[in-house]
Amino acid sequence: MSDNNKTNQEFSDVSNVEALSSFKGVNWVGLYTMFRREVIRTFRVVTQTLVAPVISAALYIFIFGSVIGTRIDDFAGVPYISFVFPGVLMLSIINASFASASSALYFMRFTRGIEEILIAPFSYLEMLIGFVGSAVTRALMVAFLILGVGLLFGAVQLEHPILFVLYVSAVSAIFAMLGIIVALWAEGFEQLQVLNTFVITPLTYLGGIFYSVTFLPELAATLTKLNPFFYFVDGIRSSMIGYSEANTMIGALVTASLVIGLGTLVTQLFRRGWKIRN
């Protein structure tokens, strides 16, 4: 190839990148780079990020399916393990998305790598999409791996696959944004687990992941319906087994409102430079 041809090819490559970057004003190359970095980070510690949650889910499935489930009658026309499986899956995607976003941003703050993002041609919305999108990607990988384990145990039904992906993505996005807020607030590594330990985990277990709200006394059932986690697991459950205990419109409204509200809050925190600018 002649020098002129090489020059033309290089110019074409640069032009293609610039065109991609400027398409509709979105920095696609930057977003791809953020996604790629987080995917590589996920597979670099694959035992922690993918293998561990799958093993934990397999233990839950074994206990509730083979030990407890065989002693409990079918519920809502499905085996007990199929009823609780969406809750087991939700536990894993919550942990995956929260840990992905919080650890990524915290270590960028700690190593001053966040400064590279701030000086890059990123809008604050693109920063949000980059962090949240990579966390949702990791959560979806975990979700489908756990689905595979559930299939081996005969615990999986998937009535509405598209709705399932939408609910998993929305729930993952919510907890990714909570992870971002905690990563901005935390001054030490141990503080990353404060919200998870004292808020997320208790509300998750009190949100009906292992039981039906119909089993509860009236007051407890009413309190459960005030817990947003109840609507998260109910949405995933309805997409999998076609059974819902909550008003689906209320559940969709709660989930969508949290996605929009937290997205707006995180974008404003980025814009103000809270804890990321000296």
Secondary structure, DSSP 4 states (H G I P E B T S, - for coil): --HHHHHHHHHHHHHHHHHHHHGGG--HHHHHHHHHHHHHHHHHTHIIIIIHHHHHHHHHHHIIIIIIGGGS--BTTB-HHHHHHHHHHHHHHHHHHHHHHHHHHHHHHHTTTHHHHHHSS--HHHHHHHHHHHHHHHHHHHHHHHHHHHHHTT----S-HHHHHHHHHHHHHHHHHHHHHHHHH-SSGGGGGHHIIIIIHHHHHTTTSSS-GGGS-HHHHHHHTT-HHHHHHHHHHHHHHS--SS-HHHHHHHHHHHHHHHHHHHHHHHHHTTTT--
